[in-house]
Amino acid sequence: MAGPEQREPDLPDSLTRHLKAPRSAIWPTPDDRHRPRTGAHRPRVPSGVFKGLWLWAVAYNLIGAAILAVLWASMGR
């Protein structure tokens, strides 16, 4: 004897929309495996402004260290 067919209850969308992972989920779901990936796939190359700022900071510290070394050397005389 076959029993009545089992049907899932008809729930409103407000209750079921969170059961599946949203498109912007942090962890991919099995459904997302074949979805085309958008966005950056590798780290971006630093911009010229960042490189210039880094070089300025290094030069500033080296010049400051040289000045301190000269002042310290002149104190010993």
C-alpha positions as CSV (number, residue, x, y, z in Angstrom):
1,M,0.0,0.0,0.0
2,A,1.4,3.2,-1.1
3,G,0.8,6.1,1.3
4,P,-0.1,9.6,0.3
5,E,2.6,11.4,-1.6
6,Q,4.9,13.4,0.7
7,R,4.9,17.1,-0.3
8,E,6.9,19.9,1.2
9,P,4.8,22.5,2.9
10,D,4.2,25.7,0.9
11,L,6.0,28.3,3.0
12,P,6.0,32.0,2.2
13,D,9.1,33.4,0.5
14,S,10.0,35.4,3.6
15,L,10.7,32.2,5.5
16,T,12.5,30.2,2.7
17,R,14.6,32.8,1.0
18,H,17.4,32.4,3.5
19,L,17.6,28.6,3.2
20,K,19.8,28.8,0.1
21,A,23.0,30.6,0.3
22,P,22.9,34.1,-1.2
23,R,25.0,35.0,-4.2
24,S,27.3,37.0,-2.0
25,A,28.0,34.3,0.5
26,I,31.4,34.1,2.0
27,W,31.8,30.3,1.7
28,P,30.8,28.9,-1.7
29,T,28.1,26.3,-1.8
30,P,28.1,23.2,-4.2
31,D,25.7,25.2,-6.4
32,D,28.3,27.9,-6.8
33,R,30.9,25.5,-8.2
34,H,30.0,26.2,-11.8
35,R,29.0,29.8,-11.4
36,P,31.4,32.2,-13.2
37,R,33.6,34.1,-10.7
38,T,33.8,37.8,-10.9
39,G,36.1,40.2,-9.3
40,A,39.9,40.2,-8.6
41,H,41.5,36.8,-8.6
42,R,44.9,37.9,-7.5
43,P,46.4,40.7,-5.4
44,R,46.5,44.0,-7.2
45,V,49.8,45.6,-8.1
46,P,50.6,48.5,-5.8
47,S,50.0,51.9,-7.4
48,G,52.7,54.4,-8.2
49,V,51.5,56.6,-5.4
50,F,52.0,53.8,-2.9
51,K,55.5,53.1,-4.2
52,G,56.4,56.8,-4.1
53,L,55.2,57.1,-0.5
54,W,57.1,54.0,0.5
55,L,60.3,55.3,-1.1
56,W,59.8,58.7,0.6
57,A,59.4,57.0,4.0
58,V,62.6,54.9,3.5
59,A,64.6,57.9,2.4
60,Y,63.3,60.0,5.3
61,N,64.3,57.4,7.8
62,L,67.8,56.9,6.2
63,I,68.5,60.6,6.2
64,G,67.3,60.9,9.8
65,A,69.5,58.0,10.9
66,A,72.5,59.6,9.0
67,I,71.9,63.0,10.8
68,L,71.7,61.2,14.2
69,A,74.9,59.3,13.4
70,V,76.7,62.5,12.5
71,L,75.4,64.3,15.7
72,W,76.4,61.3,17.9
73,A,79.8,61.2,16.3
74,S,80.3,64.9,16.8
75,M,79.5,64.6,20.5
76,G,82.4,62.3,21.1
77,R,85.0,64.8,19.9
